[in-house]
Amino acid sequence: MITAHVLVGLVRLLVGAHARWIGCEPSPAQRIYFANHASHLDTLALWSALPPRLRARTRPVAARDYWGHGGIRGFIADHGFRAVYIERDRSRCEGDPLQPLRDALDAGESLIIFPEGTRSQQPLPQPFKAGLFHLARDYPQAELVPVYLDSLHRSMPKGSLLPVPLTCVVRFGQAMRLQANEDKDEFLKRAHAAVVALA
């Protein structure tokens, strides 16, 4: 898709988005990539860092209130990286807010998610919300790959309209899974620590 190629080219020009596969290698296995969230460029940077064959079947999860209102952002989300929209405002969500993610996983696609739920101005992630745990529990076949996005909190922090050109490194860690009898809090702390270890 031309739009995808253009997006990847722009991201590489602006922030590099150089992949470093530290704990795993690129794989066609179904995966849930989970990362720290500091910038609106995070989604594009992580997605662009994947090899083309994986990028084609990996869909970033994007907040409907930011990406899902048409215009340029909506066009990029719908036709560029094929976003899976999530409703962050529970009062506007009927049923399971994770259902769009479940639909994508049921179709055999991989996901990119940001378990903090919102952006942080700090280089290290905030505590993770429970969505990652529920997906890990319900889709045990999916490999969970921690990712750390370096420098993007400085390239395009909250309130910025245009990115400051910096070189961003996207570090992929060792794949993990929910362990037998591991409770939600233990799992989320372990997943959080896996991202922090890549910083």
LOGU-679773 format. One line per field, with one value per atom (N, C-alpha, C, O): residue in three letters; atom name; x, z, y. Coordinates in steps of 0.2 Angstrom, whole numbers. Layout:
N
residuo <- (ALA ...)
atomo <- (CA ...)
east <- (X ...)
up <- (Z ...)
north <- (Y ...)
***
This chain:
199
residuo <- (MET MET MET MET ILE ILE ILE ILE THR THR THR THR ALA ALA ALA ALA HIS HIS HIS HIS VAL VAL VAL VAL LEU LEU LEU LEU VAL VAL VAL VAL GLY GLY GLY GLY LEU LEU LEU LEU VAL VAL VAL VAL ARG ARG ARG ARG LEU LEU LEU LEU LEU LEU LEU LEU VAL VAL VAL VAL GLY GLY GLY GLY ALA ALA ALA ALA HIS HIS HIS HIS ALA ALA ALA ALA ARG ARG ARG ARG TRP TRP TRP TRP ILE ILE ILE ILE GLY GLY GLY GLY CYS CYS CYS CYS GLU GLU GLU GLU PRO PRO PRO PRO SER SER SER SER PRO PRO PRO PRO ALA ALA ALA ALA GLN GLN GLN GLN ARG ARG ARG ARG ILE ILE ILE ILE TYR TYR TYR TYR PHE PHE PHE PHE ALA ALA ALA ALA ASN ASN ASN ASN HIS HIS HIS HIS ALA ALA ALA ALA SER SER SER SER HIS HIS HIS HIS LEU LEU LEU LEU ASP ASP ASP ASP THR THR THR THR LEU LEU LEU LEU ALA ALA ALA ALA LEU LEU LEU LEU TRP TRP TRP TRP SER SER SER SER ALA ALA ALA ALA LEU LEU LEU LEU PRO PRO PRO PRO PRO PRO PRO PRO ARG ARG ARG ARG LEU LEU LEU LEU ARG ARG ARG ARG ALA ALA ALA ALA ARG ARG ARG ARG THR THR THR THR ARG ARG ARG ARG PRO PRO PRO PRO VAL VAL VAL VAL ALA ALA ALA ALA ALA ALA ALA ALA ARG ARG ARG ARG ASP ASP ASP ASP TYR TYR TYR TYR TRP TRP TRP TRP GLY GLY GLY GLY HIS HIS HIS HIS GLY GLY GLY GLY GLY GLY GLY GLY ILE ILE ILE ILE ARG ARG ARG ARG GLY GLY GLY GLY PHE PHE PHE PHE ILE ILE ILE ILE ALA ALA ALA ALA ASP ASP ASP ASP HIS HIS HIS HIS GLY GLY GLY GLY PHE PHE PHE PHE ARG ARG ARG ARG ALA ALA ALA ALA VAL VAL VAL VAL TYR TYR TYR TYR ILE ILE ILE ILE GLU GLU GLU GLU ARG ARG ARG ARG ASP ASP ASP ASP ARG ARG ARG ARG SER SER SER SER ARG ARG ARG ARG CYS CYS CYS CYS GLU GLU GLU GLU GLY GLY GLY GLY ASP ASP ASP ASP PRO PRO PRO PRO LEU LEU LEU LEU GLN GLN GLN GLN PRO PRO PRO PRO LEU LEU LEU LEU ARG ARG ARG ARG ASP ASP ASP ASP ALA ALA ALA ALA LEU LEU LEU LEU ASP ASP ASP ASP ALA ALA ALA ALA GLY GLY GLY GLY GLU GLU GLU GLU SER SER SER SER LEU LEU LEU LEU ILE ILE ILE ILE ILE ILE ILE ILE PHE PHE PHE PHE PRO PRO PRO PRO GLU GLU GLU GLU GLY GLY GLY GLY THR THR THR THR ARG ARG ARG ARG SER SER SER SER GLN GLN GLN GLN GLN GLN GLN GLN PRO PRO PRO PRO LEU LEU LEU LEU PRO PRO PRO PRO GLN GLN GLN GLN PRO PRO PRO PRO PHE PHE PHE PHE LYS LYS LYS LYS ALA ALA ALA ALA GLY GLY GLY GLY LEU LEU LEU LEU PHE PHE PHE PHE HIS HIS HIS HIS LEU LEU LEU LEU ALA ALA ALA ALA ARG ARG ARG ARG ASP ASP ASP ASP TYR TYR TYR TYR PRO PRO PRO PRO GLN GLN GLN GLN ALA ALA ALA ALA GLU GLU GLU GLU LEU LEU LEU LEU VAL VAL VAL VAL PRO PRO PRO PRO VAL VAL VAL VAL TYR TYR TYR TYR LEU LEU LEU LEU ASP ASP ASP ASP SER SER SER SER LEU LEU LEU LEU HIS HIS HIS HIS ARG ARG ARG ARG SER SER SER SER MET MET MET MET PRO PRO PRO PRO LYS LYS LYS LYS GLY GLY GLY GLY SER SER SER SER LEU LEU LEU LEU LEU LEU LEU LEU PRO PRO PRO PRO VAL VAL VAL VAL PRO PRO PRO PRO LEU LEU LEU LEU THR THR THR THR CYS CYS CYS CYS VAL VAL VAL VAL VAL VAL VAL VAL ARG ARG ARG ARG PHE PHE PHE PHE GLY GLY GLY GLY GLN GLN GLN GLN ALA ALA ALA ALA MET MET MET MET ARG ARG ARG ARG LEU LEU LEU LEU GLN GLN GLN GLN ALA ALA ALA ALA ASN ASN ASN ASN GLU GLU GLU GLU ASP ASP ASP ASP LYS LYS LYS LYS ASP ASP ASP ASP GLU GLU GLU GLU PHE PHE PHE PHE LEU LEU LEU LEU LYS LYS LYS LYS ARG ARG ARG ARG ALA ALA ALA ALA HIS HIS HIS HIS ALA ALA ALA ALA ALA ALA ALA ALA VAL VAL VAL VAL VAL VAL VAL VAL ALA ALA ALA ALA LEU LEU LEU LEU ALA ALA ALA ALA)
atomo <- (N CA C O N CA C O N CA C O N CA C O N CA C O N CA C O N CA C O N CA C O N CA C O N CA C O N CA C O N CA C O N CA C O N CA C O N CA C O N CA C O N CA C O N CA C O N CA C O N CA C O N CA C O N CA C O N CA C O N CA C O N CA C O N CA C O N CA C O N CA C O N CA C O N CA C O N CA C O N CA C O N CA C O N CA C O N CA C O N CA C O N CA C O N CA C O N CA C O N CA C O N CA C O N CA C O N CA C O N CA C O N CA C O N CA C O N CA C O N CA C O N CA C O N CA C O N CA C O N CA C O N CA C O N CA C O N CA C O N CA C O N CA C O N CA C O N CA C O N CA C O N CA C O N CA C O N CA C O N CA C O N CA C O N CA C O N CA C O N CA C O N CA C O N CA C O N CA C O N CA C O N CA C O N CA C O N CA C O N CA C O N CA C O N CA C O N CA C O N CA C O N CA C O N CA C O N CA C O N CA C O N CA C O N CA C O N CA C O N CA C O N CA C O N CA C O N CA C O N CA C O N CA C O N CA C O N CA C O N CA C O N CA C O N CA C O N CA C O N CA C O N CA C O N CA C O N CA C O N CA C O N CA C O N CA C O N CA C O N CA C O N CA C O N CA C O N CA C O N CA C O N CA C O N CA C O N CA C O N CA C O N CA C O N CA C O N CA C O N CA C O N CA C O N CA C O N CA C O N CA C O N CA C O N CA C O N CA C O N CA C O N CA C O N CA C O N CA C O N CA C O N CA C O N CA C O N CA C O N CA C O N CA C O N CA C O N CA C O N CA C O N CA C O N CA C O N CA C O N CA C O N CA C O N CA C O N CA C O N CA C O N CA C O N CA C O N CA C O N CA C O N CA C O N CA C O N CA C O N CA C O N CA C O N CA C O N CA C O N CA C O N CA C O N CA C O N CA C O N CA C O N CA C O N CA C O N CA C O N CA C O N CA C O N CA C O N CA C O N CA C O N CA C O N CA C O N CA C O N CA C O N CA C O N CA C O N CA C O N CA C O N CA C O N CA C O N CA C O N CA C O N CA C O N CA C O N CA C O N CA C O N CA C O N CA C O N CA C O N CA C O N CA C O N CA C O N CA C O N CA C O N CA C O N CA C O N CA C O)
east <- (4 0 4 9 3 7 7 12 1 1 6 9 6 10 18 21 20 26 28 34 24 25 26 30 21 22 28 32 30 37 43 47 42 48 48 53 42 42 45 48 42 45 52 56 55 62 66 71 63 66 66 71 61 60 63 67 62 65 69 71 70 74 70 69 68 64 68 66 74 79 77 77 76 75 81 86 81 86 82 79 84 81 85 90 84 89 87 91 80 79 75 74 73 70 72 75 69 70 63 58 63 57 54 58 48 44 37 34 35 28 23 17 25 21 16 18 10 6 9 11 9 12 8 4 9 6 12 15 14 20 17 12 20 18 24 29 22 28 26 20 31 30 27 27 24 20 21 19 25 27 25 26 23 22 17 16 14 9 13 10 20 24 25 28 24 25 22 26 16 12 16 17 17 21 28 30 31 38 39 43 35 35 33 36 28 25 30 31 33 38 44 48 46 52 51 56 45 44 46 45 49 50 43 38 44 37 33 27 35 31 27 21 30 27 22 17 24 20 14 9 13 7 2 -4 4 -1 -1 -3 2 2 -2 -1 -7 -11 -10 -11 -8 -8 -15 -20 -15 -21 -21 -16 -26 -26 -32 -38 -31 -37 -42 -40 -48 -53 -54 -55 -53 -54 -49 -50 -43 -37 -37 -37 -37 -36 -42 -42 -48 -54 -59 -65 -57 -62 -60 -61 -58 -57 -51 -47 -51 -46 -39 -40 -34 -27 -26 -24 -27 -25 -30 -27 -36 -40 -38 -39 -36 -34 -28 -27 -23 -17 -19 -16 -23 -25 -29 -27 -33 -37 -34 -35 -30 -27 -20 -17 -17 -10 -8 -5 -9 -7 -13 -12 -19 -25 -26 -26 -27 -28 -34 -39 -33 -39 -40 -36 -46 -48 -51 -54 -49 -51 -54 -52 -60 -63 -61 -62 -57 -54 -59 -59 -65 -70 -75 -79 -75 -79 -87 -91 -88 -95 -98 -104 -93 -95 -95 -96 -93 -92 -97 -99 -100 -105 -102 -98 -102 -99 -92 -90 -88 -81 -77 -77 -73 -69 -64 -61 -62 -57 -59 -55 -66 -68 -65 -64 -64 -60 -53 -51 -50 -43 -44 -40 -49 -51 -52 -50 -56 -58 -52 -51 -47 -41 -37 -34 -36 -32 -36 -33 -43 -46 -45 -45 -44 -42 -35 -33 -31 -24 -19 -13 -21 -17 -13 -15 -8 -4 -6 -9 -4 -6 0 5 -1 4 -1 -5 1 -3 2 8 -1 2 -1 -6 1 -3 -4 -8 0 -1 -8 -11 -10 -17 -17 -22 -11 -11 -3 1 -2 6 8 5 15 18 24 27 26 31 38 43 38 44 47 43 53 56 54 54 52 50 42 39 40 32 29 32 23 19 16 17 13 10 5 2 5 1 -6 -7 -11 -18 -19 -15 -25 -26 -27 -27 -28 -30 -25 -27 -19 -13 -14 -13 -16 -17 -23 -22 -28 -34 -32 -35 -29 -27 -22 -23 -17 -12 -16 -14 -21 -25 -29 -30 -32 -37 -34 -37 -28 -24 -18 -12 -17 -11 -6 0 -9 -5 -1 4 -3 1 7 7 13 19 18 16 20 20 27 31 28 35 35 32 39 40 45 49 43 47 48 43 54 55 57 61 53 54 59 56 65 69 69 69 69 70 63 63 58 52 48 45 50 47 50 47 56 59 57 57 56 54 48 47 42 36 32 27 34 30 23 21 19 12 12 17 8 7 11 10 15 19 15 11 16 12 17 14 23 28 34 36 36 41 48 50 52 59 63 63 67 71 76 80 75 79 80 75 85 86 83 85 77 74 76 76 77 79 73 70 71 65 68 70 68 71 66 61 67 62 65 71 62 64 62 60 64 62 55 51 52 45 43 47 37 35 28 24 25 19 16 20 10 7 8 7 11 13 7 2 7 2 1 6 -5 -7 -4 -4 -2 1 -5 -9 -6 -11 -10 -4 -15 -15 -9 -5 -9 -4 3 7 4 11 13 18 8 10 11 16 7 8 14 18 16 23 29 34 28 33 33 39 28 28 31 34 29 32 39 43 42 49 52 58 49 52 53 58 49 50 55 59 55 60 67 71 67 74 77 83 73 76 78 80 76 77 85 87)
up <- (0 0 0 4 -5 -5 1 3 4 10 16 19 16 21 20 24 13 12 13 15 12 13 20 23 24 32 34 38 32 35 33 37 26 24 28 30 30 34 41 44 44 51 51 55 46 46 45 48 41 40 46 48 50 56 62 65 63 70 69 74 63 62 63 59 69 71 69 66 72 70 75 81 72 76 79 76 86 89 92 97 89 91 97 95 103 108 111 112 113 116 111 113 105 101 94 92 89 82 78 81 73 69 68 66 69 68 65 67 61 59 64 63 70 75 77 77 79 82 88 93 88 94 96 92 102 105 107 112 104 105 110 109 116 121 123 124 123 124 128 130 130 134 129 123 132 128 130 135 126 127 122 123 116 110 105 105 102 96 91 87 91 86 88 83 94 96 92 90 90 86 79 77 76 69 70 65 75 76 77 73 81 82 76 74 73 67 61 58 61 55 56 52 63 64 63 62 62 60 53 48 51 44 40 43 34 30 30 30 30 30 37 37 42 49 49 52 47 47 44 46 38 35 39 37 44 48 55 59 56 63 63 60 68 68 75 80 75 81 84 80 90 94 95 98 93 94 97 96 101 104 99 95 100 95 96 91 102 103 100 99 99 95 88 84 86 79 75 69 78 75 73 73 72 70 63 62 58 52 51 55 45 44 42 41 43 41 46 44 52 57 56 56 55 53 47 47 42 35 37 34 41 42 46 44 51 55 51 52 47 43 37 36 33 27 27 23 32 33 37 35 44 48 50 55 48 49 56 59 60 67 69 66 75 79 84 89 84 88 95 95 100 107 110 109 113 117 124 128 125 132 137 143 134 139 140 135 145 147 146 145 147 147 140 139 135 128 125 119 129 126 129 135 124 126 125 120 130 130 132 136 130 131 127 121 131 127 123 118 125 122 116 112 114 109 102 98 100 94 93 88 99 99 99 95 102 102 94 92 91 84 80 75 81 77 78 74 85 87 84 82 84 82 74 72 71 63 62 56 67 66 66 64 67 66 73 78 73 78 80 76 86 89 92 94 92 95 100 98 107 112 117 117 120 125 131 133 136 142 147 152 146 151 150 155 144 142 140 137 142 140 140 142 137 136 143 147 143 149 147 142 151 149 152 151 155 158 153 150 154 150 151 147 158 160 160 162 159 158 165 170 165 171 172 168 178 179 173 170 172 166 169 174 164 165 164 161 165 165 158 158 153 147 144 141 145 143 146 143 153 157 154 152 152 149 143 141 138 132 133 129 137 138 141 139 145 148 142 142 138 133 127 123 126 119 121 119 124 126 120 121 114 109 106 103 108 106 110 116 107 111 113 109 119 121 121 125 117 116 119 116 124 127 122 119 122 117 121 125 120 123 117 113 117 112 115 120 113 116 112 106 116 114 112 111 110 108 113 111 119 124 123 126 120 119 112 110 107 100 99 96 102 101 108 108 113 120 119 114 125 125 123 126 119 118 111 109 109 103 96 96 92 85 80 76 80 76 79 85 77 80 79 74 84 84 81 84 76 73 78 80 80 84 82 78 84 82 87 93 85 90 89 83 94 94 96 102 93 95 97 93 104 106 108 112 105 106 111 110 116 121 120 115 125 125 126 130 121 122 128 131 131 137 136 132 141 142 149 153 150 156 159 156 165 168 172 174 173 176 183 187 185 192 193 199 188 189 190 185 195 195 192 189 191 187 189 185 196 198 197 195 198 197 190 188 185 178 176 172 178 175 178 174 184 186 182 181 181 177 170 167 167 160 160 156 165 166 166 163 171 172 165 164 161 155 150 147 150 146 149 146 156 159 158 157 158 157 150 150 146 139 138 133 143 143 143 143)
north <- (-6 0 6 7 11 17 21 23 22 26 23 27 16 13 15 16 14 16 23 25 28 35 36 40 33 34 31 35 25 23 27 28 30 34 41 43 43 50 48 52 43 41 40 42 36 35 42 43 46 53 57 60 57 61 58 62 52 49 43 40 41 35 28 24 27 21 15 10 15 9 3 4 -3 -8 -12 -12 -14 -17 -24 -23 -29 -36 -39 -42 -37 -39 -46 -50 -47 -53 -58 -64 -56 -60 -58 -53 -62 -61 -59 -62 -56 -55 -62 -67 -63 -70 -69 -64 -73 -73 -75 -75 -78 -80 -74 -68 -76 -70 -67 -71 -61 -57 -51 -49 -50 -43 -40 -41 -34 -30 -25 -21 -24 -19 -15 -17 -8 -3 2 4 6 13 18 17 23 27 35 37 38 45 50 56 48 52 50 43 54 52 48 45 49 45 38 34 36 30 24 20 25 20 19 14 25 25 22 18 24 22 14 11 11 4 0 -4 2 -1 -1 -5 5 6 2 0 1 -3 -11 -14 -13 -20 -21 -17 -27 -29 -29 -30 -27 -26 -32 -31 -38 -44 -45 -47 -42 -42 -36 -37 -31 -25 -26 -23 -30 -31 -34 -33 -38 -42 -39 -43 -34 -31 -24 -20 -24 -18 -14 -17 -8 -4 -3 -2 -3 -1 6 9 10 17 20 17 25 28 32 36 30 32 40 44 42 50 54 60 51 55 53 58 47 45 44 44 43 41 46 44 52 57 60 66 56 58 63 63 67 71 67 61 71 68 62 57 63 58 52 46 53 47 43 37 47 44 40 34 42 39 32 27 33 27 22 16 24 19 16 10 20 18 17 14 20 19 13 8 13 7 3 -1 4 0 -1 -6 5 5 0 0 -2 -5 0 1 2 8 5 0 8 7 13 19 12 18 18 14 24 25 28 26 31 33 28 26 24 19 20 16 27 29 29 29 29 29 22 21 17 10 6 5 2 -3 -10 -12 -14 -20 -20 -16 -25 -26 -21 -22 -16 -12 -15 -12 -21 -25 -29 -32 -29 -33 -32 -36 -25 -24 -28 -30 -28 -31 -39 -42 -41 -48 -50 -56 -46 -48 -48 -53 -43 -44 -50 -53 -52 -58 -64 -69 -64 -70 -71 -76 -65 -65 -67 -68 -68 -71 -65 -66 -59 -53 -52 -54 -49 -46 -39 -36 -37 -31 -27 -30 -20 -16 -12 -9 -13 -9 -6 -7 -1 3 3 6 -2 -4 2 1 7 13 16 19 16 19 26 28 29 36 38 34 44 46 48 51 47 50 54 53 60 64 61 64 56 53 47 44 46 41 34 29 33 26 26 31 20 19 20 18 22 22 15 10 13 6 5 9 -2 -4 -6 -8 -5 -6 -13 -17 -16 -23 -26 -32 -22 -25 -30 -35 -29 -33 -40 -45 -40 -46 -50 -56 -47 -50 -54 -59 -50 -53 -59 -64 -58 -63 -70 -75 -69 -74 -78 -84 -74 -76 -79 -82 -76 -78 -81 -78 -87 -89 -91 -92 -92 -93 -87 -88 -81 -75 -74 -74 -73 -71 -64 -60 -62 -55 -53 -55 -48 -45 -38 -33 -37 -30 -26 -29 -20 -15 -8 -6 -6 1 6 4 11 17 22 25 23 27 34 34 39 46 50 56 46 49 54 58 53 57 64 69 65 71 74 80 69 71 74 79 72 74 73 69 77 76 79 82 78 81 89 92 91 98 100 105 96 97 96 91 100 99 96 93 98 95 92 94 86 83 86 89 85 87 82 76 82 77 74 77 68 64 57 55 53 46 42 42 39 34 27 25 23 16 12 14 7 3 -3 -7 -5 -11 -16 -15 -22 -28 -33 -35 -34 -39 -46 -48 -50 -57 -58 -55 -62 -64 -67 -71 -66 -69 -71 -70 -75 -77 -77 -77 -77 -77 -84 -89 -84 -91 -94 -90 -100 -104 -101 -100 -99 -97 -90 -88 -86 -80 -75 -75 -71 -66 -60 -59 -56 -50 -45 -43 -44 -39 -41 -37 -48 -50 -50 -48 -52 -52 -45 -44 -40 -33 -30 -26 -32 -29 -33 -29 -39 -42 -40 -39 -38 -35 -28 -26 -24 -18 -18 -14 -22 -23 -25 -23 -29 -31 -25 -25 -20 -14 -10 -7 -9 -5 -7 -4 -14 -17 -15 -16 -14 -12 -5 -3 -1 7 8 14)
***
